[in-house]
Amino acid sequence: MIPLTIDINADVGEGMGNESQLFPHLSSCNIACGGHAGTPETMRAVVKLAKQYGLKIGAHPSFPDVVNFGREHMDISYTALFASLQHQINDLQDILREEQVDLNHVKLHGALYNLAAVDEKIAMVVIEVMKRFVLPVKLYVPYKSVIADLAIQNNIPIVYEVFADRQYNTDLTLVSRKEKNAVIHDSEMLVEHVYNMVANQKVKTISGQEVPIKAETCCVHGDNLYAVNLLINLRKHLKKKGINVL
């Protein structure tokens, strides 16, 4: 039997200041690059720390909306969105070049992530941004999403992402943070949630129904107040269950 593996990532550089606690337990990270959070100073500090821990580094662009932390849909033209995403990623890449580190992936943030999963026009803006990279850069995407399908059609390498600390609807969209129980805080529940997605390729949705899913990278949100303890417990129990972290 082939050993099961999973990459574990977190969204960082968002002002929590807990990267030094998170990074020993991660294998990749997504650095906020100015859209919803992040400054040149925070990006540089987080890149240096990620480099120290040998993490795969990704850009974490969003709608350019600091006020709402990128968690609200934004009325923005496709042209302006393209320019903003390109600018955000370029800012991080400039720092990566100075630190002699490659950009491994791009992972969208918040409302943009959720919208690109279901909206073809928004997803296509992201795909056009991805096409501009000289070297292949991976795109972290939800399974069976619009953006995943478009990326495959346009030869953009993808990594299927699941969320350790979020509940799912039956259509594989995330339960809105405005709903009760959208975020998982219980460590035992979180372990079982992740194990089911990785080992059984199924997710138990908020309604109790099990739906097929693919998990290649698993996110624990860095702004979850319990993130560090959840990560420590998750890694310990995944190892016991024979799942290696990449």
DOVEXLUM-553820 format. One record per residue (C-alpha): residue in three letters; x, y, z. Coordinates in steps of 0.02 Angstrom, whole numbers. Layout:
   r     c1     c2     c3
 ALA      X      Y      Z
...
REM end
This chain:
   r     c1     c2     c3
 MET      0      0      0
 ILE     66    174    -47
 PRO     94    282    108
 LEU    -29    424    125
 THR     43    600    124
 ILE    -24    775    144
 ASP     47    950    134
 ILE     -8   1064    276
 ASN    -19   1251    242
 ALA    -74   1408    332
 ASP   -116   1585    279
 VAL     12   1699    361
 GLY     76   1877    364
 GLU    -99   1935    410
 GLY    -55   2025    571
 MET    -72   1883    696
 GLY    115   1877    728
 ASN    110   1690    764
 GLU    217   1630    618
 SER    362   1574    728
 GLN    240   1460    820
 LEU    153   1396    663
 PHE    301   1364    549
 PRO    377   1213    639
 HIS    215   1120    604
 LEU    187   1169    421
 SER    258   1114    254
 SER    196   1264    153
 CYS    132   1439    186
 ASN     32   1572     95
 ILE     95   1749    125
 ALA    -26   1896    120
 CYS     44   2018     -8
 GLY    -50   2181     15
 GLY   -228   2151    -42
 HIS   -313   2113    124
 ALA   -158   2120    234
 GLY     31   2126    220
 THR    164   2258    192
 PRO    338   2246    116
 GLU    405   2235    294
 THR    290   2093    349
 MET    316   2000    185
 ARG    505   2009    203
 ALA    500   1952    385
 VAL    386   1805    348
 VAL    487   1754    193
 LYS    647   1750    296
 LEU    563   1643    428
 ALA    485   1525    300
 LYS    655   1507    218
 GLN    731   1463    386
 TYR    605   1323    409
 GLY    618   1262    230
 LEU    435   1291    189
 LYS    362   1301     15
 ILE    311   1483     -7
 GLY    153   1542    -92
 ALA     73   1710   -129
 HIS    -95   1744    -45
 PRO   -178   1881   -148
 SER   -355   1942   -125
 PHE   -477   2077   -173
 PRO   -388   2242   -134
 ASP   -494   2270     21
 VAL   -401   2294    186
 VAL   -556   2366    271
 ASN   -653   2203    255
 PHE   -498   2092    264
 GLY   -540   2028     90
 ARG   -690   1932    156
 GLU   -827   2027     63
 HIS   -865   2021   -123
 MET   -797   2178   -204
 ASP   -870   2275   -350
 ILE   -715   2286   -459
 SER   -687   2273   -646
 TYR   -598   2120   -715
 THR   -459   2234   -780
 ALA   -432   2313   -609
 LEU   -436   2143   -524
 PHE   -307   2074   -645
 ALA   -193   2223   -614
 SER   -213   2209   -426
 LEU   -176   2023   -420
 GLN    -24   2043   -531
 HIS     39   2187   -424
 GLN     15   2091   -261
 ILE    106   1936   -323
 ASN    245   2039   -404
 ASP    276   2128   -239
 LEU    304   1961   -152
 GLN    408   1895   -296
 ASP    525   2045   -285
 ILE    562   1998   -105
 LEU    579   1813   -147
 ARG    707   1854   -280
 GLU    808   1956   -156
 GLU    801   1810    -34
 GLN    842   1687   -175
 VAL    685   1584   -148
 ASP    563   1524   -281
 LEU    376   1555   -279
 ASN    298   1383   -262
 HIS    114   1424   -276
 VAL    -28   1548   -272
 LYS   -177   1530   -156
 LEU   -319   1655   -163
 HIS   -390   1730     -4
 GLY   -563   1746     69
 ALA   -706   1805    -41
 LEU   -600   1795   -197
 TYR   -556   1612   -163
 ASN   -738   1569   -137
 LEU   -799   1668   -289
 ALA   -667   1598   -407
 ALA   -726   1424   -359
 VAL   -897   1456   -437
 ASP   -881   1607   -553
 GLU   -802   1572   -723
 LYS   -761   1753   -765
 ILE   -675   1787   -599
 ALA   -584   1620   -611
 MET   -524   1663   -786
 VAL   -446   1826   -723
 VAL   -343   1721   -603
 ILE   -296   1599   -741
 GLU   -235   1743   -850
 VAL   -126   1804   -706
 MET    -55   1628   -684
 LYS    -11   1619   -869
 ARG    110   1765   -846
 PHE    234   1665   -743
 VAL    394   1616   -834
 LEU    415   1457   -729
 PRO    269   1344   -681
 VAL    187   1403   -520
 LYS     55   1294   -439
 LEU   -120   1352   -398
 TYR   -204   1290   -238
 VAL   -387   1256   -283
 PRO   -541   1169   -212
 TYR   -588   1001   -286
 LYS   -722   1005   -423
 SER   -719   1194   -431
 VAL   -735   1306   -583
 ILE   -559   1372   -559
 ALA   -488   1195   -548
 ASP   -569   1147   -713
 LEU   -507   1305   -800
 ALA   -331   1282   -733
 ILE   -326   1104   -801
 GLN   -388   1165   -970
 ASN   -252   1298   -974
 ASN   -111   1183   -916
 ILE    -90   1272   -749
 PRO    -25   1148   -619
 ILE   -147   1129   -476
 VAL   -146   1063   -298
 TYR   -314   1013   -224
 GLU   -340   1102    -59
 VAL   -453   1059     87
 PHE   -484   1154    248
 ALA   -449   1073    416
 ASP   -545   1202    518
 ARG   -694   1238    405
 GLN   -859   1150    377
 TYR   -919   1106    200
 ASN  -1084   1118    109
 THR  -1138    971      1
 ASP  -1082   1063   -157
 LEU   -906   1072    -80
 THR   -915   1258    -50
 LEU   -867   1316    124
 VAL  -1002   1355    251
 SER  -1008   1544    269
 ARG   -918   1615    420
 LYS  -1081   1704    457
 GLU  -1161   1536    495
 LYS  -1151   1447    661
 ASN  -1022   1306    669
 ALA   -936   1362    508
 VAL   -766   1354    594
 ILE   -704   1196    681
 HIS   -624   1229    850
 ASP   -631   1053    926
 SER   -464    964    900
 GLU   -535    787    895
 MET   -667    836    769
 LEU   -534    922    663
 VAL   -423    767    660
 GLU   -566    655    604
 HIS   -620    785    476
 VAL   -446    790    398
 TYR   -415    602    410
 ASN   -578    566    319
 MET   -532    685    178
 VAL   -354    620    158
 ALA   -377    433    188
 ASN   -554    405    127
 GLN   -568    548      2
 LYS   -734    598     78
 VAL   -793    746    179
 LYS   -937    744    302
 THR  -1036    900    260
 ILE  -1130   1014    379
 SER  -1290    917    338
 GLY  -1209    751    386
 GLN  -1194    688    207
 GLU  -1027    618    147
 VAL   -965    687    -19
 PRO   -811    636   -122
 ILE   -663    754   -112
 LYS   -477    755   -151
 ALA   -348    822    -29
 GLU   -168    861    -77
 THR   -141   1009     38
 CYS   -234   1050    197
 CYS   -255   1225    267
 VAL   -266   1276    449
 HIS   -306   1462    453
 GLY   -167   1560    535
 ASP   -292   1684    608
 ASN   -385   1545    699
 LEU   -351   1584    883
 TYR   -321   1399    915
 ALA   -216   1370    759
 VAL    -53   1322    843
 ASN   -129   1193    961
 LEU   -240   1125    822
 LEU    -87   1102    711
 ILE     15   1015    844
 ASN   -126    895    883
 LEU   -165    865    699
 ARG     13    819    653
 LYS     31    704    802
 HIS   -127    607    763
 LEU    -98    600    575
 LYS     71    521    609
 LYS    -11    392    722
 LYS   -134    353    583
 GLY      8    329    457
 ILE    -10    492    361
 ASN    153    584    327
 VAL    165    773    309
 LEU    260    823    152
REM end
